[in-house]
Amino acid sequence: MQPPLAAIDATHQSPVENGMNATHALLRQHRTIRKFTDQALEDECIEAAVQSAQHAASSSNVQAYCCLRIRDSRRRAKLAELCGEQTQVERAPAFFIICGDQRRHRLIAEQCGRNYAANLETFLVSSVDASLFAQNLVLALESLGLGTCYIGGLRNRLPEVDTLLDLPTDVFPFYGLCAGHPAEQPSQRPRLPLPAVLFDDCYPSDEDMLKQIAAYDQISAEYYKERGQPGFNWSGGTSAKFRKPTRVHLAEYYQHKGANLL
Amino acid sequence: MQPPLAAIDATHQSPVENGMNATHALLRQHRTIRKFTDQALEDECIEAAVQSAQHAASSSNVQAYCCLRIRDSRRRAKLAELCGEQTQVERAPAFFIICGDQRRHRLIAEQCGRNYAANLETFLVSSVDASLFAQNLVLALESLGLGTCYIGGLRNRLPEVDTLLDLPTDVFPFYGLCAGHPAEQPSQRPRLPLPAVLFDDCYPSDEDMLKQIAAYDQISAEYYKERGQPGFNWSGGTSAKFRKPTRVHLAEYYQHKGANLL
């Protein structure tokens, strides 16, 4: 049985501590959840969460996003493979694909006999609109006691994802999102120190930034050590990740689907 | 006097109605606020909101974003002009610029003697990471009774914004964000109907989508009529907006700053 929307809230997950209100407590308890119980999510719950999420700001109200819910089990199994053997994509009670959407805009332009001018601005707006919506959706779900997991691995093999889902032009799949009742409570990864993220008026000097990163490396090294990865820290892991270009097909794929990156 | 973090929460803004929990109520009460009282925001409040926002998911924890708070009044006045004479940019008690940030990644790569490979993937990750953070920040602020306004107009004249703020390479300003105590309570713009946004397994046919848009046009026409714009609807306004390309300098600007859009 799905708990009704009214029954639970952020406060049941994280006690309100240190003078923090329930929303801040909800934001601060976020973890990536990859293991879920078998309990299904009711359609009513998902629809309420999506409708709450739609209240996110949107550039000039263009609402340049859409959300595919993948229910078909064959497609889910194939998507799990395409996303890099991420079993939660198949097993999560709900799996969404968050997309930029300029298709509606193209359709109404055609209907009005107008040109539709795609450029980097419209592509960027679609990624921003989609992500403001997606983060609202995550919080709407988490406030109901559910866990979530963004799936950037959706971009590993987009042309195959596209064929599998028979996506039309002008729809840009950005990432997946798993949701369900958590069957794990992983520890939280520490974030960059505030002075490495929030600046007054000017971006800091390289020297100051590297000092902040050095402090964070110590914190992250502790975290990885506790999780059986001694000698690992944020700088080492992150710089290794960016050594070689990844997902090199993205520009060609999105342009093939109607994006203009100029 | 700033209310302390504990004193208020979402529930004081929107009564919990129709079985909706406080988080859903907070999401659903969102409005763009452009008029603010003179009451300042305490640093403690802003820092707590940014720290809560940093808990947003980040692709492989790369945290490819940063947040500039613009305090200098001369810069605020100039930014208001550059954003299209948006006076709230100058007058809001707080004004932030939300940026993609690959500079930290470039710095740690140099420090480790590694290559840093920018491509469309890293640019897209920066826009997604920045926007998940920004939406968390908006909700953290709104939960304290504050109002916010995203400023996409920041992209109108980015090279001048860049010079004004002396931004380094590898930092990509995406949009601004005003915050303060609301001095207005505007009506909410209706959003697209759920069946135009959430789909099961397949993107809908053009015919089905156009039916949904037609229904939405009626709703939006009512909204605009009530606000003194009879004859205006979503399709008309949105298709007019996209007729000609806007902000055509974006690709050149971001590439000049170190982005690779290929």
HADDOCK unambig.tbl for C-alpha pairs under 7 A between the chains (distance, minus, plus):
assign (segid A and resid 5 and name CA) (segid B and resid 19 and name CA) 6.03 0.50 0.50
assign (segid A and resid 5 and name CA) (segid B and resid 20 and name CA) 5.71 0.50 0.50
assign (segid A and resid 5 and name CA) (segid B and resid 21 and name CA) 6.22 0.50 0.50
assign (segid A and resid 6 and name CA) (segid B and resid 19 and name CA) 4.50 0.50 0.50
assign (segid A and resid 6 and name CA) (segid B and resid 20 and name CA) 5.31 0.50 0.50
assign (segid A and resid 6 and name CA) (segid B and resid 21 and name CA) 5.19 0.50 0.50
assign (segid A and resid 9 and name CA) (segid B and resid 21 and name CA) 5.94 0.50 0.50
assign (segid A and resid 9 and name CA) (segid B and resid 22 and name CA) 6.82 0.50 0.50
assign (segid A and resid 19 and name CA) (segid B and resid 5 and name CA) 5.96 0.50 0.50
assign (segid A and resid 19 and name CA) (segid B and resid 6 and name CA) 4.50 0.50 0.50
assign (segid A and resid 20 and name CA) (segid B and resid 5 and name CA) 5.68 0.50 0.50
assign (segid A and resid 20 and name CA) (segid B and resid 6 and name CA) 5.32 0.50 0.50
assign (segid A and resid 21 and name CA) (segid B and resid 5 and name CA) 6.19 0.50 0.50
assign (segid A and resid 21 and name CA) (segid B and resid 6 and name CA) 5.16 0.50 0.50
assign (segid A and resid 21 and name CA) (segid B and resid 9 and name CA) 5.95 0.50 0.50
assign (segid A and resid 22 and name CA) (segid B and resid 9 and name CA) 6.82 0.50 0.50
assign (segid A and resid 23 and name CA) (segid B and resid 23 and name CA) 6.90 0.50 0.50
assign (segid A and resid 23 and name CA) (segid B and resid 140 and name CA) 6.58 0.50 0.50
assign (segid A and resid 23 and name CA) (segid B and resid 143 and name CA) 6.23 0.50 0.50
assign (segid A and resid 24 and name CA) (segid B and resid 52 and name CA) 5.87 0.50 0.50
assign (segid A and resid 24 and name CA) (segid B and resid 140 and name CA) 5.93 0.50 0.50
assign (segid A and resid 27 and name CA) (segid B and resid 52 and name CA) 5.75 0.50 0.50
assign (segid A and resid 27 and name CA) (segid B and resid 53 and name CA) 6.73 0.50 0.50
assign (segid A and resid 27 and name CA) (segid B and resid 55 and name CA) 6.26 0.50 0.50
assign (segid A and resid 28 and name CA) (segid B and resid 52 and name CA) 5.46 0.50 0.50
assign (segid A and resid 28 and name CA) (segid B and resid 55 and name CA) 5.65 0.50 0.50
assign (segid A and resid 30 and name CA) (segid B and resid 55 and name CA) 6.31 0.50 0.50
assign (segid A and resid 51 and name CA) (segid B and resid 194 and name CA) 6.73 0.50 0.50
assign (segid A and resid 52 and name CA) (segid B and resid 24 and name CA) 5.87 0.50 0.50
assign (segid A and resid 52 and name CA) (segid B and resid 27 and name CA) 5.74 0.50 0.50
assign (segid A and resid 52 and name CA) (segid B and resid 28 and name CA) 5.45 0.50 0.50
assign (segid A and resid 53 and name CA) (segid B and resid 27 and name CA) 6.73 0.50 0.50
assign (segid A and resid 54 and name CA) (segid B and resid 191 and name CA) 6.79 0.50 0.50
assign (segid A and resid 55 and name CA) (segid B and resid 27 and name CA) 6.27 0.50 0.50
assign (segid A and resid 55 and name CA) (segid B and resid 28 and name CA) 5.66 0.50 0.50
assign (segid A and resid 55 and name CA) (segid B and resid 30 and name CA) 6.31 0.50 0.50
assign (segid A and resid 59 and name CA) (segid B and resid 152 and name CA) 6.74 0.50 0.50
assign (segid A and resid 62 and name CA) (segid B and resid 238 and name CA) 6.51 0.50 0.50
assign (segid A and resid 66 and name CA) (segid B and resid 197 and name CA) 4.72 0.50 0.50
assign (segid A and resid 66 and name CA) (segid B and resid 198 and name CA) 6.27 0.50 0.50
assign (segid A and resid 67 and name CA) (segid B and resid 197 and name CA) 5.92 0.50 0.50
assign (segid A and resid 67 and name CA) (segid B and resid 198 and name CA) 4.88 0.50 0.50
assign (segid A and resid 67 and name CA) (segid B and resid 199 and name CA) 6.40 0.50 0.50
assign (segid A and resid 68 and name CA) (segid B and resid 198 and name CA) 5.82 0.50 0.50
assign (segid A and resid 68 and name CA) (segid B and resid 199 and name CA) 4.85 0.50 0.50
assign (segid A and resid 68 and name CA) (segid B and resid 200 and name CA) 5.92 0.50 0.50
assign (segid A and resid 68 and name CA) (segid B and resid 201 and name CA) 6.07 0.50 0.50
assign (segid A and resid 69 and name CA) (segid B and resid 198 and name CA) 6.97 0.50 0.50
assign (segid A and resid 69 and name CA) (segid B and resid 199 and name CA) 5.87 0.50 0.50
assign (segid A and resid 69 and name CA) (segid B and resid 200 and name CA) 4.89 0.50 0.50
assign (segid A and resid 69 and name CA) (segid B and resid 201 and name CA) 5.71 0.50 0.50
assign (segid A and resid 70 and name CA) (segid B and resid 200 and name CA) 5.98 0.50 0.50
assign (segid A and resid 70 and name CA) (segid B and resid 201 and name CA) 4.60 0.50 0.50
assign (segid A and resid 71 and name CA) (segid B and resid 200 and name CA) 6.69 0.50 0.50
assign (segid A and resid 71 and name CA) (segid B and resid 201 and name CA) 6.17 0.50 0.50
assign (segid A and resid 72 and name CA) (segid B and resid 201 and name CA) 6.81 0.50 0.50
assign (segid A and resid 105 and name CA) (segid B and resid 239 and name CA) 6.43 0.50 0.50
assign (segid A and resid 108 and name CA) (segid B and resid 235 and name CA) 5.86 0.50 0.50
assign (segid A and resid 108 and name CA) (segid B and resid 239 and name CA) 6.18 0.50 0.50
assign (segid A and resid 109 and name CA) (segid B and resid 239 and name CA) 5.09 0.50 0.50
assign (segid A and resid 114 and name CA) (segid B and resid 243 and name CA) 6.24 0.50 0.50
assign (segid A and resid 115 and name CA) (segid B and resid 243 and name CA) 5.00 0.50 0.50
assign (segid A and resid 116 and name CA) (segid B and resid 242 and name CA) 5.48 0.50 0.50
assign (segid A and resid 116 and name CA) (segid B and resid 243 and name CA) 5.14 0.50 0.50
assign (segid A and resid 117 and name CA) (segid B and resid 242 and name CA) 5.69 0.50 0.50
assign (segid A and resid 117 and name CA) (segid B and resid 243 and name CA) 5.78 0.50 0.50
assign (segid A and resid 117 and name CA) (segid B and resid 244 and name CA) 5.48 0.50 0.50
assign (segid A and resid 117 and name CA) (segid B and resid 245 and name CA) 5.09 0.50 0.50
assign (segid A and resid 118 and name CA) (segid B and resid 245 and name CA) 6.73 0.50 0.50
assign (segid A and resid 119 and name CA) (segid B and resid 245 and name CA) 6.66 0.50 0.50
assign (segid A and resid 120 and name CA) (segid B and resid 250 and name CA) 6.63 0.50 0.50
assign (segid A and resid 120 and name CA) (segid B and resid 251 and name CA) 6.20 0.50 0.50
assign (segid A and resid 121 and name CA) (segid B and resid 247 and name CA) 6.34 0.50 0.50
assign (segid A and resid 121 and name CA) (segid B and resid 250 and name CA) 6.75 0.50 0.50
assign (segid A and resid 127 and name CA) (segid B and resid 127 and name CA) 6.82 0.50 0.50
assign (segid A and resid 127 and name CA) (segid B and resid 128 and name CA) 6.52 0.50 0.50
assign (segid A and resid 128 and name CA) (segid B and resid 127 and name CA) 6.52 0.50 0.50
assign (segid A and resid 128 and name CA) (segid B and resid 128 and name CA) 6.51 0.50 0.50
assign (segid A and resid 128 and name CA) (segid B and resid 131 and name CA) 5.86 0.50 0.50
assign (segid A and resid 131 and name CA) (segid B and resid 128 and name CA) 5.87 0.50 0.50
assign (segid A and resid 131 and name CA) (segid B and resid 131 and name CA) 5.72 0.50 0.50
assign (segid A and resid 131 and name CA) (segid B and resid 132 and name CA) 5.86 0.50 0.50
assign (segid A and resid 132 and name CA) (segid B and resid 131 and name CA) 5.87 0.50 0.50
assign (segid A and resid 132 and name CA) (segid B and resid 132 and name CA) 6.09 0.50 0.50
assign (segid A and resid 132 and name CA) (segid B and resid 135 and name CA) 5.47 0.50 0.50
assign (segid A and resid 135 and name CA) (segid B and resid 132 and name CA) 5.47 0.50 0.50
assign (segid A and resid 135 and name CA) (segid B and resid 135 and name CA) 6.52 0.50 0.50
assign (segid A and resid 140 and name CA) (segid B and resid 23 and name CA) 6.57 0.50 0.50
assign (segid A and resid 140 and name CA) (segid B and resid 24 and name CA) 5.93 0.50 0.50
assign (segid A and resid 143 and name CA) (segid B and resid 23 and name CA) 6.23 0.50 0.50
assign (segid A and resid 152 and name CA) (segid B and resid 59 and name CA) 6.74 0.50 0.50
assign (segid A and resid 165 and name CA) (segid B and resid 202 and name CA) 6.45 0.50 0.50
assign (segid A and resid 167 and name CA) (segid B and resid 203 and name CA) 6.54 0.50 0.50
assign (segid A and resid 191 and name CA) (segid B and resid 54 and name CA) 6.78 0.50 0.50
assign (segid A and resid 194 and name CA) (segid B and resid 51 and name CA) 6.71 0.50 0.50
assign (segid A and resid 197 and name CA) (segid B and resid 66 and name CA) 4.72 0.50 0.50
assign (segid A and resid 197 and name CA) (segid B and resid 67 and name CA) 5.93 0.50 0.50
assign (segid A and resid 198 and name CA) (segid B and resid 66 and name CA) 6.28 0.50 0.50
assign (segid A and resid 198 and name CA) (segid B and resid 67 and name CA) 4.87 0.50 0.50
assign (segid A and resid 198 and name CA) (segid B and resid 68 and name CA) 5.82 0.50 0.50
assign (segid A and resid 198 and name CA) (segid B and resid 69 and name CA) 6.97 0.50 0.50
assign (segid A and resid 199 and name CA) (segid B and resid 67 and name CA) 6.40 0.50 0.50
assign (segid A and resid 199 and name CA) (segid B and resid 68 and name CA) 4.85 0.50 0.50
assign (segid A and resid 199 and name CA) (segid B and resid 69 and name CA) 5.88 0.50 0.50
assign (segid A and resid 200 and name CA) (segid B and resid 68 and name CA) 5.93 0.50 0.50
assign (segid A and resid 200 and name CA) (segid B and resid 69 and name CA) 4.90 0.50 0.50
assign (segid A and resid 200 and name CA) (segid B and resid 70 and name CA) 5.98 0.50 0.50
assign (segid A and resid 200 and name CA) (segid B and resid 71 and name CA) 6.69 0.50 0.50
assign (segid A and resid 201 and name CA) (segid B and resid 68 and name CA) 6.07 0.50 0.50
assign (segid A and resid 201 and name CA) (segid B and resid 69 and name CA) 5.71 0.50 0.50
assign (segid A and resid 201 and name CA) (segid B and resid 70 and name CA) 4.59 0.50 0.50
assign (segid A and resid 201 and name CA) (segid B and resid 71 and name CA) 6.17 0.50 0.50
assign (segid A and resid 201 and name CA) (segid B and resid 72 and name CA) 6.80 0.50 0.50
assign (segid A and resid 202 and name CA) (segid B and resid 165 and name CA) 6.45 0.50 0.50
assign (segid A and resid 203 and name CA) (segid B and resid 167 and name CA) 6.55 0.50 0.50
assign (segid A and resid 235 and name CA) (segid B and resid 108 and name CA) 5.87 0.50 0.50
assign (segid A and resid 238 and name CA) (segid B and resid 62 and name CA) 6.48 0.50 0.50
assign (segid A and resid 239 and name CA) (segid B and resid 105 and name CA) 6.43 0.50 0.50
assign (segid A and resid 239 and name CA) (segid B and resid 108 and name CA) 6.18 0.50 0.50
assign (segid A and resid 239 and name CA) (segid B and resid 109 and name CA) 5.10 0.50 0.50
assign (segid A and resid 242 and name CA) (segid B and resid 116 and name CA) 5.48 0.50 0.50
assign (segid A and resid 242 and name CA) (segid B and resid 117 and name CA) 5.70 0.50 0.50
assign (segid A and resid 243 and name CA) (segid B and resid 114 and name CA) 6.26 0.50 0.50
assign (segid A and resid 243 and name CA) (segid B and resid 115 and name CA) 5.01 0.50 0.50
assign (segid A and resid 243 and name CA) (segid B and resid 116 and name CA) 5.14 0.50 0.50
assign (segid A and resid 243 and name CA) (segid B and resid 117 and name CA) 5.77 0.50 0.50
assign (segid A and resid 244 and name CA) (segid B and resid 117 and name CA) 5.47 0.50 0.50
assign (segid A and resid 245 and name CA) (segid B and resid 117 and name CA) 5.10 0.50 0.50
assign (segid A and resid 245 and name CA) (segid B and resid 118 and name CA) 6.72 0.50 0.50
assign (segid A and resid 245 and name CA) (segid B and resid 119 and name CA) 6.63 0.50 0.50
assign (segid A and resid 247 and name CA) (segid B and resid 121 and name CA) 6.34 0.50 0.50
assign (segid A and resid 250 and name CA) (segid B and resid 120 and name CA) 6.62 0.50 0.50
assign (segid A and resid 250 and name CA) (segid B and resid 121 and name CA) 6.75 0.50 0.50
assign (segid A and resid 251 and name CA) (segid B and resid 120 and name CA) 6.18 0.50 0.50
assign (segid A and resid 251 and name CA) (segid B and resid 261 and name CA) 7.00 0.50 0.50
assign (segid A and resid 251 and name CA) (segid B and resid 262 and name CA) 5.29 0.50 0.50
assign (segid A and resid 261 and name CA) (segid B and resid 251 and name CA) 7.00 0.50 0.50
assign (segid A and resid 261 and name CA) (segid B and resid 261 and name CA) 6.84 0.50 0.50
assign (segid A and resid 262 and name CA) (segid B and resid 251 and name CA) 5.30 0.50 0.50
